[in-house]
Amino acid sequence: MQLYSIGDTAQKSRTTIETLRHYDRIGLLKPACVAAGSGYRYYSNRELLTLLIIQYCKRHGASLKEISALLSQEDPTVFLSFFRESEKNIDEEIAFLQEEKNCFRALRREYELQMQLFSHPEEPSYSLSETPVRHIFLSNSLSDPTPENFCLLEEEIRQRAAYPRKMVLDQGLRRITWFTPKGKKSRLFSICRHYSPLETEVRDLSPSRYLIRSCPKDKLEEASKDLLRVAQEEYQSSPTFLVQSVVFTGVSRWDYRLEVPLDRRGQDFFIE
């Protein structure tokens, strides 16, 4: 039987020696053996497993008294049920943390892009991005990207969505402007990360290669025209729409991320 000193056990379980001594004093976790004379505590893999259970229960709010009651159970089916339920909970935690990680990764990439685009503010900086299909929920009337309208857009979505509880929206303030023979129109929209297949209010922005640049609010109109000009002159493209996204670059500061599709895959977004 492999035995570990109290120091090695604390290191393996990411706890402290004093915690192990406390568990021994209250009878929650006794060492496998105690050396005669020196009084050194030694632990086996069985105690390490028990310690893992204790730590898991503590993370989920159980008191030491409740944990002691669980460990004193003699019916093996109780532990089997506990292990199965714990595995299920851990899988759910992993899925939740993975989704959080993906969100933070997207935010990091967004900020990295903004740093790149704003590294030389006196000179417009452009980048290209292959963007997959985006499922969007388009407002019926809202067009100005203001915080007030963002709240109104959320309310509109709740009223119009057939299955609002199944729809997961990316929290962001975005506007799409599309060009028609009669002029241009603009609407706010939200990106749907998940929605019911029966949801008829959701439209698609086709995957495409996008030309992107950023600008401050006071340069929005000028930068939008310049982006369309570059798309036409340097990439021989005639974009049918322009996406403007509000990007927060500070606690109380925001700029705009502008993007237009360059190839025919992204030119099929048209609304009468």
N, C-alpha and C positions, 0 to 999 in steps of 0.2 A: 504494500500500500504506500503510495506516494504521500509524503508529509511535507507541509510547508510551515515555515516559521510565521509568527504573527505579522512580521514586517512584510514578508513575501505575499502573505494572504491579503494584507491591506493593499499592496501594490496591484495584485492581480484583479482585485475587485473594485479598485478605484475608490477605496474608502480610507479611513484612518485607523491607526492602532488603537486610539482611545475609544473609537466607536466599537471595535471588536471587544475591547475590555468591558465596555458598558453592557453589550449584549450578553457577555458571559456572566456578569454580576447579576443581571435580572433574569437569567435563565432562558433568554430567547435563543441564543446560539452558543452552545458549549463547544470547546475545542475537542478534537479527536482524542488528544491525550495531553497531559501536563507532565513535564520532566520532573522527576523526583529531585529534590535538592535545589535546583535552579528555579523551578516554578515556571519555566518557559512553556508557553502554549504552542501547540502544533495542530494544524488543520489538514484535513484530507479533501479530496475532490467532492466528497459528500457534503461537507460543510460549505464548500464554495458554491455548490448548487443551492443549498438552503439560503446562503447569503444573497444569491441572485434573486431568489423568490422574495426575500425581505425587501431588497432594494426596489424591486418592481412594485410591490404593494405600497411602499412608502411614496413612490412617485405618483401613484394614483390615489393618494389621500387616506390610505388606511393607517390607523393608529397602531402602535406597537402591541397594544392589548389585543386588537383584532387580528394582527398577524400571528401572535402567539396562539390564539384560538384556532387559526387555520393550521398551523404547524403541528398542533396537538391531535389533529384528526388521525384516526387509525384506519379509516376506510379508504383504500387506495382509489376508489372511484371518485372520491371528492377531489383528490389531486389531479386525476386524469381530466375531470371536467374543468378544473382550474387551468390546467395547461392549455387545453383546447381554446378556452375563452380568452386566455392571455395571448395566444398566437393570433387569434382573430383581431383582438384590439391592437396588437403591435402592427399587423398588416395594415390596418386602417390608419394608424399613426404614420407609417412609412408613406402611404399614399398621400396623406395630407401634407407631410413634410416635403415630398417630392414636388407636389403642386406649388407649395410655397417657394421651393428652390427655383422652379421654372419661372415663377413670377419675378423673383429677385434677379435671376439671370437676364430676363428680358429687360428689366429696369436698368441693370448694369450696362447691357449692350446699348440701350437707348442713351444713357449718359455718356458712354464712350463715344458714340456717334456724335452727340452734341459737342463734346469737347473737341472732336476732330473738325467738325464743321465751323466751330467758333474760334479755332486756334488762330485764325487770321481774319478778324472781323472786318477789316478794311477791304478785304478781297473775298468775294463770294466763293465758297467752296462747295463742290458738288460730289456726290457719290452715287454709285449704282448698287441696287439691291434686288435679288431675285425674291419676290414676295409670293407666298402661296395664296390660295384662294382665301378670301375673307368673307364671312357671313355677317351681314350688317342689318341693323334695324334702323330704318330711315324715318326721321320725323316727318309729319304731314305738313308742318308749317314753320317750325323753328329754324332759324338760319344764323343768328349771331352767336358766336362762341363765347358766351358770358357765363359766369357762375350761376346767375339766376336762371338762365335758360337750360343749363345743365340739370338743375333740379326739376325744371318743368319737363325736360325730356324723360327723366326717370318716371315722372308721374304719367306721362303719355304712354310710355312702354307698359306700365302696370295696367292701364285702362285698355290698351289695344291688344296686348299679348293674350292669345287663347290659353296658353299654358304657362303663366308667369313663373310658377314655382320650379318648372323644369328648365327655364332659360337662365343661363349664366352669362352675364355681360362683363366685358372688360371695362373697368372704370377709367374713362378717359373722355376728353372733350375734343370732338372731331367734326369737321365740316367738309362736305363734298360739293364741288361746283362743277356742273356739267354744261357743255356748250351745245346749243341747238341752232338751227337756221334763224330762229326768232330771237336769239340772244342767249343769255346764260341764267341759270338758276342755282340756288344754293340751299342746302338743308343740313342740319346737324344729324349725326348718326352715332350709334354704338356698335361695337364689334361683339358678336355673339360667340363665346367660346363653347357653349353647349346649349342645345335647344331641342324641343320636341320635333320629331319628323313631321308632325301634323301642323307645325307652326307656319302659317301662310304669309305672315308679315315679314319674313326674313328674305332678303335679297342677297345675291352673290356679287362680290368683286372678283373677277377672274384672276388667276395667277398671271404674273407678268414681271418683266424687268422694269424697275422704276428708277427714274432720275430723281435725286433727293437733294435738298438744300435746307438750311435753317435761316431764320431771320428774326429780329426783334419785332415787336408789335407795330412800331411806327414805320417799319419798312415792308409791311405785309403786302400791300398792293404792288409796290415796285418790284419786290422779290418774286411775286407770283408771275408777273408779266415777263420778268427776266428768265425765269425757269422755263416757261413756255417757249420763249425765243431760243434758248439753248437747245431744247428738245428738237425744235424745228431745224435750226441751222446746223447743229453739230451731229445730230442723230437722225436727221431726215424723218422725223416722226411728227404726227399731228394729233396730240392727245385730245381725247374727247371729254376728259374730266381732270380735275385737280383736287387733291386731298390736302387739307390743312389740319394739322393736329397741334393742340396746345401742349407744350412741353415745359414742365416746371423745372427751372434751372436754379432755383433758390427757394427759400422759405416763402417769400412774397414776390417772386419774380417769375415770369414765364415768357417763353419765346414760342416761335412757330416752326414746325417741321412740315415742309412742303414736299409733295411727291406727285409725279405724273407718270403714267404708263408709257413705255417706249415702243412696245411691239403690239401686234394685232390681237394677241391673246387678251390684253387688258383694255381694248377699245370698245368692248361690246356693252358697256354700261350706259344705258340711255333711258331717260324717263321723260315722258311727254309733260 
